[in-house]
Amino acid sequence: MTQKVKLLDQVRAVARARHLSNRTEDTYHNFIKKFILFHDKRHPKEMSAEQISAFLTDLAVSGKVSASTQNQALFACEQCRFIRAL
């Protein structure tokens, strides 16, 4: 019997495989968690680029984050989509 690996654990594993720093790994983990919570705990597997765009827009408008922070959030979401493709 195989046990499913949680999404955020997969994110950490991929970040380590790509030799990302611990800070980057933590940042991606936190952005993906915010992304999931922003969409009422829907699994990223069920979401498209439109939902990513809505999340990034909300970060910019409500969160008043910089462009570089938005880019980090985008890369985190893309990493999540990469895992989804595995």
Long-range contacts (C-beta under 8 A, 24 or more apart in sequence): 7-32, 7-43, 7-44, 7-80, 7-83, 8-32, 8-33, 10-83, 10-86, 11-76, 11-79, 11-80, 11-83, 14-79, 14-82, 14-83, 15-79, 27-72, 27-76, 28-72, 28-75, 28-76, 28-79, 29-76, 31-72, 31-73, 31-76, 31-77, 32-76, 32-77, 32-79, 32-80, 34-73, 35-73, 35-76, 35-77, 35-80, 44-77, 44-80, 44-81, 44-84, 45-84, 52-77
